[in-house]
Amino acid sequence: MSQSVAPLERSLSRVDRVHPSARVRHFDQLSESAQEYVIAWASDDAVPNVLPEDLRADDVVVFTDYLHVA
């Protein structure tokens, strides 16, 4: 299951493995807007078109599962 969070396409995906160089952040470390973004995705709601400032491509967020922002 995936969606995209790139400039024209938004995506988050569940991952089982994390690359050693990935920036891994716990959900609690995110801003309120980034937390809302992740919650919306996890709830299968539509995610906003704009990626929150504290999330970037290739971030891994620890939230129930590992998520890869691509």
C-alpha positions in Angstrom: 0.0 0.0 0.0 1.6 3.3 -1.0 0.9 6.9 -1.8 3.4 9.5 -3.0 4.8 12.7 -1.4 7.0 14.1 -4.2 6.5 17.5 -5.8 3.8 16.4 -8.2 2.8 13.1 -6.5 2.3 12.4 -2.8 3.4 9.1 -1.3 4.0 7.4 2.0 4.6 3.7 2.2 5.0 1.1 4.9 8.5 -0.4 5.1 10.0 -3.4 6.8 13.6 -2.4 6.4 15.3 1.0 6.8 18.4 2.0 4.9 21.3 2.7 7.4 21.7 6.3 6.2 17.9 7.1 6.4 16.8 9.9 8.7 14.6 8.1 11.2 12.3 10.2 13.4 9.7 9.3 15.9 6.2 10.6 15.4 6.5 12.7 18.6 9.4 14.6 17.1 7.3 15.9 14.2 5.5 19.3 14.1 1.8 19.3 14.7 1.2 19.7 10.9 3.5 16.8 10.1 1.7 14.6 12.7 -1.7 15.5 11.2 -0.3 14.6 7.7 0.9 11.2 8.9 -2.4 10.6 10.8 -4.4 11.5 7.7 -2.4 9.1 5.6 -2.7 6.3 8.2 -6.5 6.9 8.4 -6.8 6.6 4.6 -7.9 10.2 4.4 -6.7 12.6 1.6 -3.3 14.1 2.5 -2.7 17.8 1.8 -0.9 18.7 -1.4 1.9 20.5 0.6 4.4 18.4 2.5 5.0 19.8 6.0 8.3 21.6 6.3 9.8 19.1 8.8 9.2 16.1 6.5 11.4 15.5 3.5 11.9 12.9 0.9 13.5 9.7 2.3 12.5 10.4 5.9 11.4 7.4 7.9 8.8 8.1 10.6 8.3 5.6 13.4 4.5 5.5 13.9 2.7 2.2 14.5 4.9 1.0 11.5 7.9 2.5 9.7 6.8 4.8 6.9 9.1 6.0 4.1 8.4 9.4 2.6 9.3 9.2 -1.1 
